[in-house]
Amino acid sequence: MEQASRSKLYIAPMAPLDAPPPDPAPAVATVTVRAARLPPAQGEAAFSVIRLDQVQLQDQPGVDQALSQVPGLSLFRRTDSSGANPTTQGMSLRAIAPSGAGRTLVTLDGVPQNDPFGGWVIWNALSPLDLGGASVIRGAGTGPYGAGALTGTVALEERVDAPGAVAADLSAGELKTLRGAATADVAAGPGDLFVSASATGSGGWIPVRQGRGPVDRPLNLDAREASARWSADFGPGVLAARVSGYDENRGTGVAGGVAGASGSSESLTWAAQPTPDRAGWRLQLWARQSDFSQTSLSVAPGRATATPANDQFSTPANGIGFNAALRRATPRWSWELGLDARQAQGEDHELFRFVGSDFTRLRIAGGKQAVMGVYAEGSRVEGPWLLAGGVRLDYWRSWNGKRIETDRATGAVTLTDRPGDRDGVTPTARAGARRDLGAGYYARAAAYAGFRPPTLNELHRPFRVGNDITESNPALQPERLYGGEVGVGRERGGLSLDADVFVNRLVDPITNVTLGAGPGTFPRAGFIPAGGTFRMRENAGVVNAVGFEADAHQRLSERLTLRAALSVTDARVDGGDQAPQLTGKRPAEAPVWTATAGVIWTPADRFSLDAQGRFESNRFEDDQNLRRLGSGLTIDARARWRLDRRTEAYVDAQNLFGAQVATGAAADGTLSYAAPRVVSVGISWRR
């Protein structure tokens, strides 16, 4: 969903609200807007694609919260990025089998946003004010999407303004919440420079309500990000250079528990859109650096005390990548050839085995991995038919893996694990067809295959949450998904409707399989305290999923718009010989029903109201389906008052009615909850 363009933008002077109508031929200011992207491919219309515009993205405090308008799209757990640990911020689609690493590829103008070590996405590194739109492509990716796009792709587009454009937003509210963001585009030499920055602070909330003890603390947050992009005409295309950085610190809900994430990224893109007599292209080089730290604690019965369990004091990681595409397009046919290469390396540095008053062991674990793929896609229009398809071949490799544990007092090595290097070749493909049925109706069908290599985090780093310990597994194989769907829809006038039925089969899903419960001693994990469990990452058979999803958007009048969406996914595990105890159970964190509904009402020229509800049925915290999290319904609303042609004041309410939505269930029965009601007041300004 990338577009390369150099177009002329008409900007008319804005008159006061009480001014008379403008003259028929107002003065025109002509400026150049540059975007180093390829346009949406012709064949995308044959697949399930949901488009979110700039307003839909900017009406929510965070990008992940805005994307939750798409049913079945969510982070690993129900907590959004305002309170979620970074390691649970991986995104998944269709509720087939959510994962902390995420089974959805997230890109910003073609650059992957998934962390090079863990695969999760640091959502506070992306400001809603920076974005101009997003496309959510459901179903396994191939072509330009490639590895990681197992259940789909979220293709974000950075905002493109004309020189002189400025935007700012500031709000404050309950839980000591304070948010600020600003963007500006200025002429810079032969091109223009787009700069942006944002910051978020919150006193947070205590996630434990029943049985709360002295060790419970708020999930507070302090996050900031900044970016700059310079774009200019270069030959027949547009050249864009972008740099960005982020930093966040948060409390984990337990006294002494903290987590931090920081990083930066750089990209260089040269792109030109295809014309009837010339091919278009995109060349892109990117790099990404990240670091992550957190302190985990073991909570005693009664939640009166907490003992340090792990101090993951540093997790430096680097990712680099290159992609290229060549596209030829006419009104009747289109083809694209491309390649995509990514490499990541990273290490976990942490202290563990707390005895007496200090940690007694040091662990260093990590390695390197790479994926390189080539692809070809094409589409053709024949009368009412659109036919599209593509193939892709990827080579993946994991090497230099290690896990070394030493005694801090003596320096003696207590564990050395250097798994052998592994590699493989994975073919994937997709095909789709769409037929125009007349009167705005259409029918479509698609089939696809995708894969996701395990992350460095899944391969090499064990982790602990409270008293639950999960072991890593360097023998993990890539996940593969095969699926198909058929759907119908309508696009005419003020109505947009799309509905489909899909069948997916996820092979070798990476799952945290429960192997035992405390108190007890287990190999490698050591002693598991009472109320805790011991798990290990495994390729646990297959997950079979059948689902239905529908999206509707109806503009009833200039002042009233309704929208609604539904996702139903029945996903079941077949553990096979690897995990027979899981057969017939639902994957952890996978709800069956998700529904959203919203209304935009403008009763007066200066006033508008936007309300959105999200319902989710129950899900299970664990693979054994023993820790049940009940259903939840939340309502968000925003009321706006236009003060003048550039300024708007608003009141925003997240979880307006204070619904108690359970996000986690510990082995001892302790429940954690998402944020309570948070009401904020703010002001935004545009020029």
LINCORKA-V257919 format. One record per backbone hydrogen bond with DSSP energy under -1.0 kcal/mol. CO is the residue of the C=O (numbers start at 1). NH is the residue of the N-H. If there is no record, write none. Layout:
((CO | NH) (CO | NH))
This chain:
((5 | 35) (7 | 33) (11 | 29) (16 | 19) (31 | 9) (33 | 7) (35 | 5) (35 | 37) (41 | 44) (42 | 45) (43 | 46) (44 | 47) (48 | 138) (50 | 136) (52 | 134) (53 | 57) (54 | 58) (55 | 59) (62 | 66) (63 | 67) (66 | 69) (67 | 70) (70 | 73) (72 | 95) (74 | 92) (80 | 83) (80 | 84) (85 | 88) (86 | 89) (88 | 76) (91 | 104) (92 | 74) (93 | 96) (103 | 151) (105 | 154) (106 | 113) (107 | 156) (108 | 111) (111 | 108) (115 | 119) (117 | 457) (120 | 115) (121 | 123) (122 | 125) (123 | 126) (127 | 130) (128 | 131) (130 | 159) (133 | 157) (134 | 52) (135 | 155) (136 | 50) (137 | 153) (142 | 145) (146 | 149) (148 | 150) (149 | 141) (151 | 139) (152 | 105) (153 | 137) (154 | 107) (155 | 135) (156 | 109) (157 | 132) (157 | 133) (162 | 165) (165 | 185) (166 | 687) (167 | 183) (168 | 685) (169 | 181) (170 | 683) (171 | 179) (172 | 681) (173 | 177) (175 | 203) (177 | 173) (178 | 201) (179 | 171) (180 | 199) (181 | 169) (182 | 197) (183 | 167) (184 | 195) (185 | 164) (186 | 193) (188 | 191) (191 | 188) (192 | 231) (193 | 186) (194 | 229) (195 | 184) (196 | 227) (197 | 182) (198 | 225) (199 | 180) (200 | 223) (201 | 178) (202 | 221) (205 | 219) (207 | 673) (209 | 212) (213 | 216) (215 | 255) (218 | 220) (220 | 251) (221 | 202) (222 | 249) (223 | 200) (224 | 247) (225 | 198) (226 | 245) (227 | 196) (228 | 243) (229 | 194) (230 | 241) (231 | 192) (232 | 239) (234 | 237) (237 | 234) (238 | 271) (239 | 232) (240 | 269) (241 | 230) (242 | 267) (243 | 228) (244 | 265) (245 | 226) (246 | 263) (247 | 224) (248 | 261) (249 | 222) (250 | 259) (253 | 217) (254 | 257) (257 | 252) (258 | 295) (259 | 250) (260 | 293) (261 | 248) (262 | 291) (263 | 246) (264 | 289) (265 | 244) (266 | 287) (267 | 242) (268 | 285) (269 | 240) (270 | 283) (271 | 238) (272 | 281) (275 | 278) (278 | 275) (280 | 327) (281 | 272) (282 | 325) (283 | 270) (284 | 323) (285 | 268) (286 | 321) (287 | 266) (288 | 319) (289 | 264) (290 | 317) (291 | 262) (293 | 260) (294 | 312) (296 | 309) (296 | 310) (298 | 307) (300 | 303) (303 | 215) (305 | 300) (307 | 298) (310 | 296) (311 | 313) (311 | 351) (312 | 294) (314 | 349) (316 | 347) (317 | 290) (318 | 345) (319 | 288) (320 | 343) (321 | 286) (322 | 341) (323 | 284) (324 | 339) (325 | 282) (326 | 337) (327 | 280) (328 | 335) (332 | 381) (333 | 330) (334 | 379) (335 | 328) (336 | 377) (337 | 326) (338 | 375) (339 | 324) (340 | 373) (341 | 322) (342 | 371) (343 | 320) (344 | 369) (345 | 318) (346 | 367) (348 | 365) (349 | 314) (350 | 363) (351 | 311) (352 | 361) (353 | 360) (355 | 357) (355 | 358) (358 | 355) (360 | 408) (361 | 352) (362 | 406) (363 | 350) (364 | 404) (365 | 348) (366 | 402) (367 | 346) (368 | 399) (369 | 344) (370 | 397) (371 | 342) (372 | 395) (373 | 340) (374 | 393) (375 | 338) (376 | 391) (377 | 336) (378 | 389) (379 | 334) (380 | 387) (382 | 385) (384 | 436) (385 | 382) (386 | 434) (387 | 380) (388 | 432) (389 | 378) (390 | 430) (391 | 376) (392 | 428) (393 | 374) (394 | 426) (395 | 372) (396 | 424) (397 | 370) (398 | 422) (399 | 368) (402 | 366) (403 | 417) (404 | 364) (405 | 414) (405 | 415) (406 | 362) (407 | 411) (412 | 407) (415 | 405) (417 | 403) (422 | 398) (424 | 396) (426 | 394) (428 | 392) (429 | 449) (430 | 390) (431 | 447) (432 | 388) (433 | 445) (434 | 386) (435 | 443) (438 | 441) (440 | 491) (441 | 437) (442 | 489) (443 | 435) (444 | 487) (445 | 433) (446 | 485) (447 | 431) (448 | 483) (450 | 481) (451 | 148) (452 | 479) (455 | 459) (456 | 460) (457 | 461) (458 | 473) (463 | 470) (465 | 468) (468 | 465) (469 | 535) (470 | 463) (471 | 537) (473 | 476) (479 | 452) (480 | 507) (481 | 450) (482 | 505) (483 | 448) (484 | 503) (485 | 446) (486 | 501) (487 | 444) (488 | 499) (489 | 442) (490 | 497) (492 | 495) (494 | 555) (495 | 492) (496 | 553) (497 | 490) (498 | 551) (499 | 488) (500 | 549) (501 | 486) (502 | 547) (503 | 484) (504 | 545) (505 | 482) (506 | 543) (507 | 480) (509 | 540) (511 | 513) (511 | 538) (513 | 536) (516 | 534) (520 | 528) (522 | 526) (523 | 525) (526 | 522) (528 | 520) (529 | 532) (532 | 518) (533 | 469) (534 | 515) (534 | 516) (535 | 471) (536 | 513) (538 | 511) (538 | 540) (539 | 541) (541 | 508) (542 | 574) (543 | 506) (544 | 572) (545 | 504) (546 | 570) (547 | 502) (548 | 568) (549 | 500) (550 | 566) (551 | 498) (552 | 564) (553 | 496) (554 | 562) (559 | 602) (560 | 556) (560 | 557) (561 | 600) (562 | 554) (563 | 598) (564 | 552) (565 | 596) (566 | 550) (567 | 594) (568 | 548) (570 | 546) (572 | 544) (573 | 584) (574 | 542) (575 | 579) (579 | 582) (580 | 583) (582 | 585) (585 | 573) (587 | 590) (592 | 569) (593 | 617) (594 | 567) (595 | 615) (596 | 565) (597 | 613) (598 | 563) (599 | 611) (600 | 561) (601 | 609) (606 | 642) (607 | 604) (608 | 640) (609 | 601) (610 | 638) (611 | 599) (612 | 636) (613 | 597) (614 | 634) (615 | 595) (616 | 632) (619 | 629) (620 | 589) (622 | 625) (627 | 621) (629 | 619) (632 | 616) (634 | 614) (635 | 656) (636 | 612) (637 | 653) (638 | 610) (639 | 651) (640 | 608) (641 | 649) (646 | 686) (647 | 643) (647 | 644) (648 | 684) (649 | 641) (650 | 682) (651 | 639) (652 | 680) (653 | 637) (654 | 678) (655 | 658) (661 | 674) (664 | 672) (666 | 669) (670 | 666) (672 | 663) (672 | 664) (678 | 654) (679 | 174) (680 | 652) (681 | 172) (682 | 650) (683 | 170) (684 | 648) (685 | 168))
